[in-house]
């Protein structure tokens, strides 16, 4: 893990992979909750963690550099959210074909997988879900759709995700859910926060 100062009040932790990002994200949140780290925002991404709102980035970098590397995040901790999913997406057969299995087996693979929110982005409430085993990566569509319906459950690369609102998108659509992913009247507004465990249960 490498630490870089970004601007006047932020640090960027550069990690080797998503597992290391999750381990550091969990550790930084734990240290902040314990009062040993003062950061306004701790934001994970695919290979980085951003700490923003620091009064002394250099001192914070020295502090973090002195901590032992956090243990790899396990799959048994964190809140579990079950998302009722209708596996009726227009790309389900294509995904099954890419995996070399029948559609019913593709659904079984997805329902048997416990995902974890790696980071959020793209749109408010959109969570990038890690958990697909190596070799299950799915290519994006060659031509993105101009409109993807809200609630669409989709795959792209090593991630699964759920579109919180209707928007353009190039992910492979395997199903749909009626769960509200983002609600400004809820605290927090996003249902799926980093570190949350997720199951896409068939309904």
C-alpha positions as CSV (number, residue, x, y, z in Angstrom):
1,X,0.0,0.0,0.0
2,X,1.3,3.4,-1.0
3,X,0.2,6.8,0.5
4,X,0.2,10.0,-1.5
5,X,-0.9,13.5,-0.5
6,X,-3.7,14.9,-2.7
7,X,-4.4,18.6,-2.5
8,X,-4.3,20.5,0.7
9,X,-6.3,18.2,2.9
10,X,-6.5,14.7,1.6
11,X,-4.5,11.5,1.2
12,X,-4.8,8.7,-1.4
13,X,-4.0,5.2,-0.4
14,X,-3.0,3.1,-3.5
15,X,-3.6,-0.6,-3.0
16,X,-2.6,-3.7,-5.0
17,X,-6.2,-5.0,-5.4
18,X,-9.8,-4.8,-4.3
19,X,-9.2,-7.1,-1.3
20,X,-6.6,-4.8,0.0
21,X,-8.9,-1.8,-0.6
22,X,-11.6,-3.4,1.5
23,X,-9.2,-4.3,4.3
24,X,-7.9,-0.7,4.5
25,X,-11.4,0.7,4.2
26,X,-12.6,-1.4,7.1
27,X,-9.5,-0.5,9.2
28,X,-9.8,3.2,8.6
29,X,-13.5,3.3,9.5
30,X,-12.6,1.3,12.7
31,X,-9.8,3.8,13.6
32,X,-12.1,6.8,12.9
33,X,-14.8,5.3,15.1
34,X,-12.3,4.8,17.9
35,X,-11.2,8.4,17.7
36,X,-7.7,7.6,16.4
37,X,-8.3,9.1,12.9
38,X,-9.9,12.4,12.0
39,X,-11.1,12.3,8.4
40,X,-14.3,13.8,7.1
41,X,-14.6,11.3,4.3
42,X,-13.2,7.8,3.7
43,X,-14.0,6.8,0.2
44,X,-13.0,3.4,-1.3
45,X,-12.6,2.9,-5.1
46,X,-11.4,0.0,-7.3
47,X,-7.7,0.3,-6.2
48,X,-7.6,3.3,-3.9
49,X,-9.0,4.7,-0.7
50,X,-9.4,8.5,-0.4
51,X,-9.2,10.3,3.0
52,X,-10.5,13.8,2.8
53,X,-11.0,16.6,5.3
54,X,-7.6,16.2,7.0
55,X,-6.2,19.0,9.0
56,X,-2.6,17.7,8.7
57,X,-2.2,15.2,5.8
58,X,1.5,14.7,6.4
59,X,1.0,13.7,10.0
60,X,-1.9,11.4,9.1
61,X,0.2,9.7,6.5
62,X,3.0,9.1,9.0
63,X,0.4,7.7,11.5
64,X,-1.1,5.3,8.9
65,X,2.3,4.2,7.7
66,X,3.1,3.1,11.2
67,X,0.1,0.8,11.5
68,X,0.5,-2.9,10.7
69,X,-1.2,-4.1,7.5
70,X,-4.9,-4.9,8.3
71,X,-6.0,-8.5,8.0
72,X,-7.9,-9.4,4.9
73,X,-11.6,-8.7,5.3
74,X,-13.6,-11.8,5.8
75,X,-16.9,-12.7,4.3
76,X,-18.7,-13.3,7.6
77,X,-18.7,-9.8,9.0
78,X,-20.8,-6.7,8.0
79,X,-24.5,-6.2,7.6
80,X,-26.2,-8.7,5.2
81,X,-28.8,-7.2,2.8
82,X,-30.9,-9.6,0.7
83,X,-32.1,-8.3,-2.6
84,X,-35.2,-10.2,-4.0
85,X,-34.3,-10.6,-7.7
86,X,-36.4,-11.8,-10.7
87,X,-33.8,-13.4,-13.0
88,X,-35.5,-12.4,-16.2
89,X,-32.9,-10.0,-17.7
90,X,-32.4,-9.8,-21.5
91,X,-28.7,-10.8,-21.2
92,X,-29.1,-13.8,-18.9
93,X,-28.7,-16.3,-21.7
94,X,-25.7,-14.5,-23.1
95,X,-24.1,-14.5,-19.6
96,X,-24.9,-18.2,-19.2
97,X,-23.3,-18.8,-22.6
98,X,-20.2,-16.9,-21.7
99,X,-19.9,-19.1,-18.6
100,X,-20.7,-22.2,-20.6
101,X,-23.7,-23.2,-18.5
102,X,-27.5,-23.3,-18.9
103,X,-29.4,-20.2,-17.7
104,X,-30.7,-22.0,-14.6
105,X,-27.1,-22.8,-13.6
106,X,-26.1,-19.2,-14.1
107,X,-29.0,-18.1,-11.8
108,X,-27.8,-20.7,-9.2
109,X,-24.3,-19.3,-9.4
110,X,-25.5,-15.8,-8.7
111,X,-27.9,-16.8,-5.9
112,X,-25.2,-18.9,-4.2
113,X,-22.6,-16.0,-4.3
114,X,-22.3,-13.7,-1.3
115,X,-21.3,-10.3,-2.7
116,X,-19.7,-7.4,-0.8
117,X,-20.0,-3.7,-1.7
118,X,-16.5,-2.7,-2.8
119,X,-17.3,1.0,-3.5
120,X,-20.0,3.3,-4.8
121,X,-20.1,5.4,-7.9
122,X,-21.6,6.1,-11.4
123,X,-24.9,7.2,-9.9
124,X,-26.2,7.9,-6.3
125,X,-26.9,4.5,-4.8
126,X,-25.0,2.4,-7.3
127,X,-22.8,-0.1,-5.6
128,X,-20.0,-2.1,-7.2
129,X,-20.4,-5.6,-5.8
130,X,-17.3,-7.9,-5.6
131,X,-17.6,-11.7,-5.1
132,X,-17.7,-13.3,-8.5
133,X,-15.0,-16.0,-8.5
134,X,-12.0,-15.6,-10.8
135,X,-12.9,-16.6,-14.3
136,X,-16.5,-15.4,-14.0
137,X,-15.8,-11.9,-15.4
138,X,-18.4,-10.8,-17.9
139,X,-17.7,-8.4,-20.8
140,X,-19.6,-5.2,-21.1
141,X,-22.0,-4.8,-24.1
142,X,-20.3,-3.8,-27.3
143,X,-22.9,-1.0,-27.6
144,X,-24.4,0.4,-24.4
145,X,-28.1,0.7,-24.1
146,X,-29.5,4.3,-24.1
147,X,-31.9,3.4,-21.2
148,X,-31.5,0.7,-18.6
149,X,-34.6,0.4,-16.3
150,X,-34.3,1.3,-12.6
151,X,-33.7,-1.9,-10.5
152,X,-31.9,-3.8,-13.2
153,X,-29.4,-6.3,-11.8
154,X,-26.4,-6.4,-14.0
155,X,-22.8,-7.8,-14.4
156,X,-19.7,-6.3,-16.0
157,X,-16.1,-7.3,-15.6
158,X,-15.6,-8.7,-12.1
159,X,-18.6,-6.8,-10.6
160,X,-22.3,-7.1,-10.1
161,X,-24.5,-4.0,-9.7
162,X,-28.0,-2.7,-9.5
163,X,-29.1,0.4,-11.4
164,X,-30.8,2.7,-8.8
165,X,-32.5,4.8,-11.5
166,X,-33.1,4.6,-15.2
167,X,-29.9,5.6,-17.1
168,X,-27.7,4.6,-20.0
169,X,-25.5,1.6,-19.4
170,X,-23.4,-1.1,-20.9
171,X,-23.6,-3.8,-18.3
172,X,-25.2,-7.2,-19.0
173,X,-28.7,-7.3,-17.5
174,X,-29.6,-10.6,-15.8
175,X,-32.5,-9.6,-13.6
176,X,-34.6,-7.0,-11.9
177,X,-35.5,-5.9,-8.3
178,X,-38.1,-3.6,-6.9
179,X,-35.9,-2.6,-3.9
180,X,-35.2,1.1,-3.6
181,X,-31.5,1.6,-3.7
182,X,-31.4,5.3,-3.0
183,X,-33.8,7.5,-1.0
184,X,-33.0,11.0,0.1
185,X,-35.4,10.6,3.1
186,X,-33.5,7.6,4.4
187,X,-30.4,7.7,6.6
188,X,-28.1,6.9,5.0
189,X,-29.8,7.5,1.7
190,X,-27.9,4.6,0.0
191,X,-29.0,1.1,0.9
192,X,-25.8,-0.5,0.0
193,X,-22.7,1.0,1.7
194,X,-19.1,-0.2,1.4
195,X,-18.5,-3.3,3.3
196,X,-22.2,-4.4,3.2
197,X,-22.7,-8.1,2.4
198,X,-25.3,-8.7,-0.4
199,X,-27.3,-11.7,-1.6
200,X,-29.2,-11.6,-4.8
201,X,-32.0,-14.0,-3.8
202,X,-34.4,-15.4,-6.4
203,X,-38.0,-14.5,-6.1
